[in-house]
Amino acid sequence: MNALLNRLQPEKRQVLKAAASVARITSTEAFLVGGPVRDLRLGLSVSDLDIAVHGSPEAFATELNQALQGTLQSYPRFLTWKILLEGSEPIDVTTCRRETYQNPGALPIVEPASPEEDLKRRDFSVNAMAISLTTGAVHDPTQGLADLDRGVLRILHPGSFIDDPTRMLRGLRFAERLGFRFHEETERQLQQALDQSALDTVSRERLWREIFLAVDELYPAMTLKKIVESGATTNLMELDHVSDRMNRLLLGVQKAIASGRIFDRPVAFMAILLSGCAAPENVLRGAGFADKRIKSVLDLIRLTEPLVGTLATLETDRQRFRALTSSTEEQLVLLEAEDSRLESLLERYRMFLHTDLGIRGDELGVTGGPHIARALEATREAVFWGDVPANEAREYASRLARSYLKA
């Protein structure tokens, strides 16, 4: 096995050993390809395994799935398979292939080809490398290793951004993630494709998919800013620049992610990017958002900035907590990004939300109904603010529930 593969996590090395064994059994050539090879060379963590097969790809995918005891999904149009494994990332198995595009922006027509052709049809040279799983040999027909060493992103053929304009968004993501610069000719062709409105040939669904991949990057704030300021979102989001406020909020959300906050990242980021849009609900159609998530974005746009002003007018934290009662975690994150002085208040409010009295409604000795929830909530607030000792909480809640029931 190639020395680079020894950098993989043990469970991923076991998968590739199984793949090498299956390749020999099925008389196929199998390669680890693309992003995993790039990341191994850069010393980065590898999440997904992409295996390209020349010879008998369907037999290979079937045998490997059986060996790994996974669930096999087939995508005949693209000559690909996906092996789903419990508790682990899926494994992509593709046929070594060539691609042709009937129209700019259309999905490709694929047909089997040699391993070298497969590498040469890819997007950037740094993604066009492969490691043979049987011999360990590295295949690098487009000098991707040299570009890795130079920190350069270089497309592999003229018209690449026209054939598949989503490569522009992918390249912008890679450039930010890896800290790479575009090759001079690649940058020229990217700008030319943008000037020619190449992205208009791609469905909104595919463009949104690339935006959401940017949201999932390690540094989504900088990635989204780079994409917006390139001009790639002008038509999709009616957005061609990032204002100082937007930049502050983007960085604030990124900070919340880094601190371990759990919230709906796409909703929070879209609320920021669409905050200056005349009709954000129309922009979001086609993004794959359910109506509930669209409403969440619209509520964040409409309510967050005014709530900052409201909080500033209130005199006590108890009053401020009540003003925050209906806030979602996404809104709490944006509030903190809007005004860092709210950080301490919001931290205490989260503590309040997680205060557990250890009392069940059926322990209050009162007939069930909405008065129970109301009493427990009022008791939690009283205990949190020190109005009622914790050891008296059950009795206090019971009295409240009875009084609410009679009212």
Secondary structure, 3 states (H helix, E strand, C coil): CCHHHHHCCHHHHHHHHHHHHHHHHCCCEEEEECHHHHHHHHCCCCCCEEEEEECCHHHHHHHHHHHHCCEEEEEHHHCEEEEECCCCCCEEEEECEEEECCCCCCCCEEEECCHHHHHHCCCEHHHCCEEECCCCCEECCCCHHHHHHHCEECECCCCHHHHCCHHHHHHHHHHHHHCCEECHHHHHHHHHHHHCCHHHHCCHHHHHHHHHHHHCCCCHHHHHHHHHHCCCCHHHHCCCCCCHHHHHHHHHHHHHHHCCCCCCHHHHHHHHHCCCCCCHHHHHCCCCCCHHHHHHHHHHHHHHHHHHHHHHHCCCHHHHHHHCCCCCHHHHHHHHHHCHHHHHHHHHHHHHHCCCCCCCHHHCCCCCCHHHHHHHHHHHHHHHCCCCCHHHHHHHHHHHHHHHHHC
